[in-house]
Amino acid sequence: MTGHVIHPNTSLDTAPYWEGCRQGRLLFQRCSSCQSAVFHPRALCPYCLADALEWEESKGGGEVYSFTVQHIPVFADQKDWKPIVLGIIHVDEGYHMFSEIDANGAEPSIGQRVQVYFDRVDADLVLPKFRVAA
């Protein structure tokens, strides 16, 4: 755990997602009307506007869609800051999500396979992050 932790805003719509993360499960929604995978959590399907969203568990695999390396710390007093890789992951179930990517000290490549892992960054906050797959 680190000294600086920014907690996301939660709502009734996002609570199951964050609880899933605490349990080590990557959850997303699927519209039972149009069958679209939906992420980030919300009350209505962004594709057909139905309120028929059901929770599903992802297997957590995907590929790097895009990435950048963040060299500047979020907080000026982070003296032990090391650059981190941030990217968009195309998750196998058909949605994209923004996440940190652990590429074992190297830059990942577009299309490279990744797998989710869960990082407890605070007592009550677990974040899904991705590692380059072996």
C-alpha positions in Angstrom: 0.0 0.0 0.0 1.1 3.5 -0.7 0.8 6.7 1.2 -1.3 8.5 -1.4 -4.4 6.8 -2.6 -7.2 8.4 -4.5 -10.4 6.5 -4.1 -12.9 6.3 -7.0 -16.4 7.7 -6.6 -18.8 4.8 -6.2 -22.5 4.5 -6.8 -25.3 1.9 -6.7 -24.3 1.2 -10.4 -20.6 0.6 -9.7 -20.8 -1.1 -6.2 -21.0 -4.7 -7.7 -17.9 -4.0 -9.8 -15.8 -2.8 -6.8 -17.0 -5.7 -4.6 -16.0 -8.0 -7.4 -12.5 -6.5 -7.4 -12.2 -7.0 -3.6 -13.1 -10.7 -4.2 -10.5 -11.0 -7.1 -13.2 -11.1 -9.8 -13.3 -8.8 -12.9 -16.9 -8.0 -13.5 -18.6 -6.3 -16.4 -22.1 -5.9 -17.6 -23.9 -7.4 -20.6 -27.1 -6.1 -22.0 -29.7 -8.8 -22.2 -31.6 -6.8 -24.8 -28.8 -6.3 -27.5 -26.1 -8.7 -26.0 -23.4 -5.9 -26.0 -20.6 -6.1 -23.4 -20.8 -2.9 -21.4 -18.0 -1.3 -19.4 -17.7 1.0 -17.3 -20.7 0.1 -15.0 -23.9 2.1 -15.6 -27.6 1.9 -15.3 -28.5 1.9 -19.1 -27.0 0.2 -22.1 -25.1 2.8 -24.1 -25.9 1.0 -27.3 -29.7 0.4 -27.1 -30.6 2.4 -23.9 -32.2 -0.7 -22.3 -32.1 -1.0 -18.6 -31.5 -4.8 -18.9 -27.9 -5.0 -17.8 -26.7 -8.2 -16.1 -23.3 -8.8 -14.4 -20.9 -11.3 -15.8 -17.4 -12.4 -14.7 -14.6 -11.9 -17.2 -11.8 -14.5 -17.5 -9.5 -11.5 -17.3 -7.5 -12.0 -20.5 -7.0 -9.4 -23.2 -4.5 -7.5 -25.3 -2.9 -4.1 -25.2 -4.9 -1.8 -27.4 -2.9 1.4 -26.6 -0.5 2.5 -23.9 1.7 5.3 -22.6 4.4 5.6 -19.9 3.7 8.1 -17.1 7.0 9.6 -16.0 5.7 12.3 -13.7 4.3 11.4 -10.3 0.7 12.3 -9.4 1.9 13.8 -6.1 5.0 16.1 -6.0 6.2 14.5 -2.7 6.5 11.0 -4.2 10.3 10.7 -4.0 10.4 7.0 -4.7 8.2 7.3 -7.9 9.0 5.0 -10.8 7.4 5.4 -14.2 4.3 3.3 -14.8 2.7 2.0 -17.9 -0.9 3.0 -18.4 -3.0 1.6 -21.2 -6.3 0.6 -22.7 -6.9 -3.2 -22.6 -9.2 -4.8 -25.1 -10.7 -7.5 -22.9 -11.6 -10.8 -24.5 -15.3 -10.5 -23.7 -15.5 -7.5 -26.0 -15.0 -4.3 -24.0 -12.1 -1.9 -23.4 -10.8 -0.7 -20.0 -8.1 1.6 -18.8 -5.6 0.1 -16.4 -2.0 0.0 -15.3 0.1 -2.6 -17.1 3.0 -4.5 -15.6 5.4 -5.3 -18.4 8.3 -6.5 -16.2 10.1 -3.2 -16.6 9.8 -3.0 -20.4 7.3 -1.3 -22.6 4.5 -3.5 -23.8 3.6 -3.7 -27.4 0.2 -3.2 -29.1 -1.6 -6.5 -29.4 0.5 -8.1 -26.6 -1.5 -10.6 -24.5 -2.2 -9.6 -20.9 -3.9 -11.1 -17.9 -5.7 -9.3 -15.0 -4.4 -9.4 -11.4 -5.7 -7.5 -8.4 -3.6 -5.0 -6.4 -4.8 -4.1 -2.9 -3.7 -0.4 -2.9 -5.5 0.5 0.4 -7.3 -1.4 3.1 -10.6 -1.1 1.2 -9.5 -0.5 -2.4 -8.5 -3.3 -4.8 -7.7 -2.3 -8.3 -7.6 -4.5 -11.4 -4.3 -4.2 -13.2 -2.8 -6.3 -16.1 0.4 -8.2 -16.5 2.0 -9.2 -19.8 1.0 -12.8 -20.2 3.7 -15.5 -20.1 
